[in-house]
């Protein structure tokens, strides 16, 4: 029984090692992709909302 638990723990540690290694590589890829993309200039709030028209003053 202890032998089975021991091998189960060893297998889990090996599994987690390879999973963490892949996650670290994936994170580095995402960082590289973010740094390669050109940054878009920040738009001010008015350009996002469009032109504001006060219809009461138009009457």
N, C-alpha and C positions, 0 to 999 in steps of 0.2 A: 504494500500500500504506500509506504513512504517513497519507494522507488518511483511509482507512478506520479505522485505529487511532485517529486524532485524533477522528473523529466517534463512535467507540465509547466512548472515554473521556468525551467530552462527554455522550453519552446516559446513561452509567452515573452520572455525577455528578448529572445532573438527576433520574434515577430515585431515587437514594439521598436526595437532598434532599427529595423529596415523601414518600418512605417515612418518613424520620426525623420530618418535620413531623407526619404522621399518628400516629406512635408517641408523640410528645410530647403531642399533643392527647388521645390515649387515656389516657395516664398522668394527665393533669390530671382527666379525667372520673372515673377510678378514685379519685383522692384526694378529689374532691368527694363521691362516693358514700360513701366511708368516713367522712367528717366529718359527713355528714347522718344516718347511722344512729345510733340511740341506743346507748350503751355499756351492755352488760349487767354487772351487778355481779359481781365475782369470787366464785366459790363456794369454800368451804374444801374441803380434801381429804376430810373425812369425808362431806360431802354427795355428793360424786362417787362414793365407794366404797359408799355405803349404810351401814346399821347393821351393825357387826361383832358377831357372836355367837360366844362361845367355848363350843362344844358340850360340851367335857370338864367344864366346871363345872356344866352342867345336869343331869348324871347323878346 
